[in-house]
Amino acid sequence: IIDPFGGAEPVPGAVIVYQLVATTVGASDLANLAISDDVPADTTYKPESITLEGAPLSDAANDGDAGSFDGGSIAVALGTVPGGQTRTITFQVTID
């Protein structure tokens, strides 16, 4: 949490960075892996804040990258992920 006063308090206007970590288990590939997460109540999604492994993703669906935002949740299509691999997704919201 990064608040507007330079601290880390969950006050209106503070930005929360969410980190989602998906780790596959075993030696087999996992096909069509997709991760989604709802934007929490009383927060507003920060546009164009989705990242995958630190690389930015757009909010638009079907535009050639893996990310999207539909007005209520973010989604990232990871495709086929080898067993034993980890993928990290981040996104940001602002507390209303």
C-alpha positions as CSV (number, residue, x, y, z in Angstrom):
1,I,0.0,0.0,0.0
2,I,1.3,3.4,-0.9
3,D,-0.7,6.2,0.6
4,P,-0.9,9.8,-0.7
5,F,1.1,11.1,2.3
6,G,4.1,8.9,1.7
7,G,3.2,6.1,4.1
8,A,1.6,2.8,3.8
9,E,-1.9,3.4,5.4
10,P,-5.1,2.1,3.7
11,V,-6.7,5.5,3.4
12,P,-8.7,6.9,0.5
13,G,-6.4,7.6,-2.4
14,A,-3.9,5.0,-1.4
15,V,-2.7,2.6,-4.1
16,I,-2.7,-1.1,-3.4
17,V,-0.5,-3.4,-5.6
18,Y,-1.8,-6.9,-5.8
19,Q,0.6,-9.7,-6.7
20,L,-0.8,-13.0,-8.0
21,V,1.7,-15.9,-8.2
22,A,0.7,-19.1,-10.1
23,T,3.0,-22.1,-9.6
24,T,2.5,-25.3,-11.5
25,V,3.3,-28.6,-9.9
26,G,4.6,-31.8,-11.5
27,A,6.5,-32.4,-14.7
28,S,3.6,-32.1,-17.2
29,D,2.6,-29.0,-19.0
30,L,-0.6,-27.2,-17.9
31,A,-2.5,-26.1,-21.0
32,N,-4.7,-23.1,-21.3
33,L,-3.9,-21.7,-17.9
34,A,-5.8,-18.5,-17.2
35,I,-5.8,-16.4,-14.0
36,S,-8.5,-13.9,-13.1
37,D,-9.1,-11.8,-10.0
38,D,-12.0,-9.5,-9.1
39,V,-11.2,-5.9,-8.2
40,P,-12.1,-5.5,-4.5
41,A,-15.1,-3.5,-3.4
42,D,-14.5,0.1,-2.5
43,T,-11.5,0.4,-4.8
44,T,-11.0,1.5,-8.4
45,Y,-8.8,-0.3,-10.8
46,K,-5.8,1.7,-12.1
47,P,-6.0,1.5,-15.9
48,E,-3.2,-0.3,-17.7
49,S,-1.6,-1.5,-14.5
50,I,-1.6,-5.3,-15.3
51,T,1.9,-6.8,-15.6
52,L,3.1,-10.4,-16.3
53,E,6.6,-11.1,-15.2
54,G,7.1,-7.3,-14.9
55,A,6.1,-6.6,-18.5
56,P,3.1,-4.4,-19.0
57,L,-0.1,-5.8,-20.5
58,S,-3.0,-3.8,-22.0
59,D,-6.5,-3.8,-20.6
60,A,-8.2,-4.5,-23.9
61,A,-9.4,-8.1,-24.7
62,N,-8.3,-9.7,-27.9
63,D,-5.6,-7.2,-28.8
64,G,-2.7,-9.6,-29.0
65,D,-1.4,-9.6,-25.4
66,A,-2.5,-11.9,-22.5
67,G,-4.1,-9.3,-20.3
68,S,-7.6,-7.8,-20.0
69,F,-9.8,-5.8,-17.7
70,D,-13.6,-6.1,-18.1
71,G,-14.8,-3.4,-15.7
72,G,-14.9,-5.7,-12.7
73,S,-11.9,-8.1,-12.9
74,I,-8.5,-8.5,-14.5
75,A,-7.6,-11.6,-16.5
76,V,-4.4,-13.0,-17.9
77,A,-4.2,-15.9,-20.3
78,L,-1.0,-17.7,-19.6
79,G,-1.4,-20.4,-22.3
80,T,0.6,-23.6,-21.8
81,V,2.9,-23.4,-18.7
82,P,5.5,-26.2,-18.1
83,G,5.3,-28.1,-14.9
84,G,7.3,-26.6,-12.0
85,Q,7.1,-23.1,-13.4
86,T,5.9,-19.9,-11.7
87,R,4.2,-16.9,-13.3
88,T,3.7,-13.6,-11.5
89,I,1.0,-11.1,-12.3
90,T,0.5,-7.7,-10.7
91,F,-2.2,-5.0,-10.9
92,Q,-3.1,-1.9,-9.0
93,V,-6.2,-0.4,-7.5
94,T,-6.9,2.9,-5.7
95,I,-8.9,2.9,-2.4
96,D,-12.1,5.0,-2.9
